[in-house]
Amino acid sequence: MRWRRLGRIWAPDGTLPWARAHAMLPTPLPLPDGRLRVLLACTDAQTVSRIGWVDLDGDDPRRVVGWAREPVLDIGAPGRFDDNGVNPCSVLALPDGRVRLWYVGYQLQRQVPYTLFTGVAEAERPDGPFRRLREVPVLDRAEGEPFFRTAPCVMPQPGGGFACWYIGGGEFHEVEGRMQPRYALRHATSADGLAWSAPGRVLMEPGPGELGFGRPWLVPEGQGWRLWYSVRGPKGYGLGTAVSPDGLRWERRDAEAGLAPAPGEWDGEMVCYAAVTRIGGTEYMLYNGNGYGRTGLGLAVRDDG
């Protein structure tokens, strides 16, 4: 599998107070008129993230045709689980036209650096704004997951209800002088997308020298599934991939990821937070580069020829 870079296509210009930098966790949502809306998180001067969007031309996704001037989801009230940042991770268009968003809520702590749990919000239409359906996490602390239960990739199930693949864990370790988190890929189910089974089923644990798997993203492939994820090491993320016949048993094939850092470029140190989608029959990858999205939003096209 190979991906051909189409370049960095968008980054904040620094003029909006809520969007001084970053374009993190690109999360695609096809719009009825053919545009591709990409929800993402931008940061203010204190590196607190809020959710906005950019729109890509459906005929030429390298072309940005609009972007949010205001956040569609702001941070939570002081003391809430999402009072220091919100990042998108999964979005679904519901049959009645509403749009449901699952997002990462970030909160600073004293004894550990931070916690990450999952919130949910809805909009009456794709343009937003989103309003929270719960003021508390829908993926909250559980046994074995006291610090992280977040970044779900949510998918409706054929028989009804939802399933999600997410990161969960409860450890911090000092690595090269920094407190670093450790978390696994986990799975949970829900009848309504709000109340989820807990604790999650562990599907994949990090190996030697690895700390976890960030931002899982599933796509159907053949009779099974392909998973994209960001492999976290002491110095940041690299891109990984795995295949499964049923979404539960995974075979890692990181060598097939097909997109590595490009030395000297905006993504020369890191490739992470990939979301793979089809536009007009062509497979594209939205992703972040250096600094966990600090350098903007990139696009690549699958090119196995």
Buried (B, 14 or more C-beta within 10 A) or exposed (E): BEBBBBEBBBBBEEEBEBBBBBBBBBBBBBBEEEBBBBBBBBBBEEEBBBBBBBBBBBEEBEEBEEBBEEBBBBBBEEEBBBBBBBBBBBBBBEEEEEBBBBBBBBBEEEEBEBBBBBBBBBBEEBEBBBEBBEEEBBBBBBEBBBBBBBBBBBBEEEEEEBBBBBBBBBBBEEBEEEEBBBBBBBBBEBEEBEEBBBBBEBBBEBEEEBBBBBBBBBBEEEEEBBBBBBBBBEEBBBBBBBBBEEBEEBEBBEEEBBBEBBEEBBBBBBBBBBBBBEBEEEBBBBBBBBBBBBBBBBBBBBEEE
